Amino acid sequence: MRKRLLVMLSVATVLLAVAVVRMTPVSAVASDPYLYKNVRIDGGGFVPGIIFNPTERNLIYARTDIGGAYRWNQSTRSWAPLLDWVGWDRWGYNGVISLATDPVQTNRVYAAVGMYTNSWDPNNGAILRSTDRGANWQVTPLPFKLGGNMPGRGMGEALSVDPNNNGVLYFGAPNGNGLWRSTDFGATWARVASFPNAGNYAQDPNDPNGYLSHRPGVLWVTYDPRSSTRGTTTRTIYVGVADKQNSIYRSTDAGATWTRLAGQPTGYLPHKGVLDTVNGYLYIATSDTGGPYDGAKGDVWRYATATGTWTQISPIPSSSADDYFGYSGLTIDRQRPGTLMVATQISWWPDVIFFRSTDSGATWTRVWDWTSYPNRGFRYRMDITENPWLTFGGNPQPPEVTPKLGWMTESLEIDPFDSNRMMYGTGATIYGTENLTQWDSGGQFTIRPMARGLEETAVLDLISPPSGAPLVSGLGDIAGFRHANLDNVPPMMFTSPAFTSTTSLDYAERTPSIMVRAGNFTDADRPNDSHVAFSTDGGANWFQGTEPGGVNEGGTVAAAADGSRFVWAPRGVTPVYSVGYGNSWQQVSGLPTEAIVESDRVNPAKFYGLSGGRLYVSTNGGQSFTATAATGLPTTGKFKAMPGREGDLWLAGQGGLWHSTNSGTSFTKVAGITNAVNVGFGRAAPGQTYMALFTVATIDGVTGLYRSDNAGASWLRINDDKHQWGNMGEALTGDPRVYGRVYVGTNGRGILYGDRTGGSVPPTVTSTATPTITPTVTPTVTPTAGSGCSAAYRPGNGWPGGFQADVTVSNTGSSAITGWRVTWTWAGDQRITQMWGGTPTQTGANVSVANAGYNGNLAPGATTSFGFNGGYSGTNTPPATLTCTPT
């Protein structure tokens, strides 16, 4: 049920109270500790804002439109996510429309959040505030929605901190909500009733979807700190508004009254407003649309604050036929205030253009120039060694090159402490340079990706086959990847053909090197390409099949268990099947259009479809489907077939999680689960034969990520409130080779993979699976004299060729230790295959295990543990002696 907060916006005294405590239900479900990391891609989405703190070196933030906010870590040269605590209940908070860093108390940071202002986001926006650089946040809900992923999201910044009195903040709101102010560090807010213009521009006021009819409203707030002294509220403030006739306002009495600046330019929107306090200039970059995807005309202006004189300083003025772009990204060099840069808002062909002036805009040079068409000369070189996929697999002809310098370049910032460092955001990543001034001396400066740690992909599907690369991903906007190493950036996205978005992936369970993918692209761009592709080498190389007429979107696709045939349900087209690799397709009978299709993982003749709350099954290789008798299923959902067990299905959807063991003839609803988003399978727990289950679901009122080791009889929560990643779960799978490992897809935070960090496998209720071996070896405890710690080895479950064990580490000394290392020598050929709670090194039979980052500190008498899975081919005898040494 939608709740509406009624607020009289025209009353200046309306205050919004802070929401400090999140009332989250307490779940009775036990938990199992996990460590999560991103599967590295680096970037993958639009970065509309990069914000340098003006008074503390290397304190830098980035905001994204759907993937939250990040803080730069200079020591690792990477970004740290700040909004992973946002969960399904407020997923729109991952759309960050503006961010402000406090120039006085630099630990303070603020974010204005909310993804959509139309019906797509059910929640209002909020102002978040932190006093520890984004490690923890407090929330002030707003009485209106914010549009972090709406048109105009690259303009701004709309949120700002008064540099003289940092308890005062301003925020420019969209859709007629005007200008807002806080005087208590963002805890409460009131509308500034005296501000005269809420902004009237919308790209298409009549858009029935409510997207292009969005009005960006009040765009940015810029202070003139010279107008007051430290500790008193800044008196002179400039504000930009999305109104092509009345766009720039100024207050000279600390926001009490406001006046439209006389003589201001008209006809365009002021994307950016940057003040040079040394020379007394306010610079404005304008475009004819709000962007970020378009903009055909614009200008750059300079306003002399002392005289009120406006001067057009456009590198290419809007009156010129050579101006086919607006301007947006705008920055000045605070070390050399007469130096400024501006970027084209959008210049798809041949590339974005950066302009640079060292004389306050009197003259400009370009980052690239035409030489003899189609050739260009470049003041820069690009090095994408760290992220080679940024070529997008293209091979363009001059004057275009790959990788492109960028597009949607609305964030462009020179480091206020370093004239050589500049960062800018594009639709795909963050780029930067550390030798920018080479531009001025006639040399080439080097641009490299600076996006490590910032993962912004929207994940549509994931598969983890039992052999080959551990993960293959289907992504929105950048197709997807074969991830041979989860911690390395893959060299290239899917090509041959290249999809814009991969909507579905599958592999042949019994021949996992055979894979299939379906996806989307703009048909007019590549009329001869197909929306389905195949691989016979585990996703390393792909080739396209044919397709039936009328296909415009990929839909879902499934591979037979032996890879002999495929069933494909393109969006909007009758499902089809193919014997072989899509050389020809025949229509399926009995399966509704746009059904979700999956294959049985054992029987190659059996396929399944889900549509409108009915489960359909084919036993003749997809030629015909018949609806089963099962009732009470959700109208939409995700379902998958269990490897190794014919007819074993799990279905997640609105209302819960369902299980079938008879090919969908009937389903049993899993008790205690009130809603489920997705379900996946991974390697069975030690001693179990039924694969581990993973689900994003609501259990005991808590929506989270859960694992079951006993066929759904009981569940363990494997994420926590600080790791929720918005609306996670559109894609989900376990790893069939590593017990406990899970891969989670998010809508804007990329792919997460998690491994257990706890000790022994948590207890569960009695499973239907039967362990094959139950060791009864007595644990070995061997303290090392005078070492201050001891280690106890305890065997766990075993199975042919494999085993599990735990080691307890105890501080036996009289003082605390800050680290430990346990060593032993195997009697046979045992080898560690997976470990949690420690970092192993093994050379032959000799094993050394160091503490993990979280369990090295032990007070006197305290204990901790680590555990592992192992393999062997001879005998499995526990080590005779363990040695524990404090480190």
FENCOR-V908022 format. One line per field, one symbol per residue. phi: phi as a letter, one per 30 degrees, with the letter a starting at -180 (. if undefined). psi: psi as a letter, one per 20 degrees, with the letter a starting at -180 (. if undefined). burial: 1 if it has 9 or more other ideal C-beta (glycine too) atoms within 8 Angstrom, else 0. Layout:
phi->???
psi->???
burial->???
//
This chain:
phi->.dcbccbdddcdcdccddcdccdcecddddbbdbccbdddbiijadcdbbbcddbbdicbbbcbdbcibbbdcddchbccdcbdddcedbedddccdabbcddccdddbbbcbkcbccddcdcddaccbbcbijdbbcbcdcdadcbdbceidddjcdcacddcbddcbbbccchicicbbbcbhidbbbddddddbdjcdbdbecdddicddecdidcabbccdddacejcdddcbcbcbdbdcbcbbbccbiidbbbdddiddbjbcddbbbccddcibccbcbbdbdiccbkcblbbbbcdddciccbdbeebddddddccbccbebabdddbedcbbbcddabdbdadbccbbcbhjdbbbcdbbdccecdbcbdbbcbcedbddddhidbdceddbbdddlahdccbbdedcbddcbbbcbdbaccabbbedeedcjcccccbdbcejccbdcccabbbddbiddabccbdibikbccdbdccdddaddbhcccdbccababdedbdddbbbbacadeddbdccccbbbbcbijdbbbccdbddidbbdibbbceecidabcbcddibeebbbcjcidabbddcicddiddcbcdcbcdccbbbbahicccbccbijdbbbddddbidddblcbbcddibdicbbbcaejkbbbbcbiidbbcdddiccabcababbeddeiccdedcbacacbhicdacbbbcbiidbbbdcbbddbbhicdjebaaccdcbdidbcbcbckciccbbbdcddddedbdecddcddbbdbdddcbbdceidibbbbcbdcdbaeibababbccbdcccbdccaabcbabddbcdbdcabbiaccbbbiddbbbcdddcbddbdeidbbabbacbbabcccceddbcccbdb
psi->ppqpoppnhipijpqpqqohponpqpqiprqppqpqqpopgocjrpnippoppiipqjopqqqrhijbqqppohhilrqpqikiipahhlhiiioohqqpppifniipqqppqpgqiaihoiqraqpqqqjlkjhqqqpoqqjrqqmikrqjiirapipqppihniipqqppqrljibpqqqjlkjgqqqpnhipioipipqgnijoiijfiipohcpgqppqniiirrpiqpphppqpqqmoihnhpqqpjlkjgqqpppqjqqrirpngqoppoigilppqppqririaiiaoiqrrpqppohhijppppkpgoqhiqiiokqrqfppqqohhmhiprqqqpgpmhpirqppqpqjlkjgqqqqhqqpeopkqqqpjrqpokhhmiiiikjqmrqqjqrpqqhaqlmioopppiioiipqqqqaihaprrqjlhihghjiapqppqpljphookqpphqpqnrirbqhqpqpqqhkfrqonhohjqpqhqrprmrpqgpohqqrqohimiiprqqqaqrohhhmijqqjqqqqjkkjhqqqqarqrqjpiqhbqqqpqhjjhrqppnqpjqpqrqpoalkhqqqqqqjpqqkqpqrqqjgoiiprqqppkjqpqqpjlkjgqqppriprjqqhqapqqppqiopjoqpppapibpqpqjlkjhqqpppqioiqqgrqrqaqqqpiqipqqqqqoropkjopapqqpjlkjhrqppjaaiinhkcmrihppqrpiiopipqppqrmijbpqqqqqiadrpqqrrpqiqpqhpnqkppqponqppjhiqrpppoqbqrrojrrqqqppppojairqqjrrppqrpqhbkqqphpqqjroqppocipppoqqrhikhoprpiqqarrrqqrrridqnpqqhpqpppq.
burial->00000000100001010110000000101001010111111111111111111000001111111111111110000111111111110111111111111110011111111111110010011111110011001111111111111111111111111111111111111110111111001111111101101110111000100111111111111111100100001111111111100011111001100101100110011111111100001111111111110010111111111001011111100100001011111111110011111111111000111111100110000111000000110011010101111111100000111111111111111110001111111101111110011110000011111111111111111111100011111111111111100100110111111111111111111101111111111000000001111110011001111011001111111111101011111110101111000100100101100011111111110111111001111100111010010100110011111110111111111001111100110110010010111111111111110111111111110111111111111011111000111101111111110111111111111111111111111101001010101010001111110011111111111110011111111110100010111111110101010111110101001111111100110100001111111111000101100111111
//
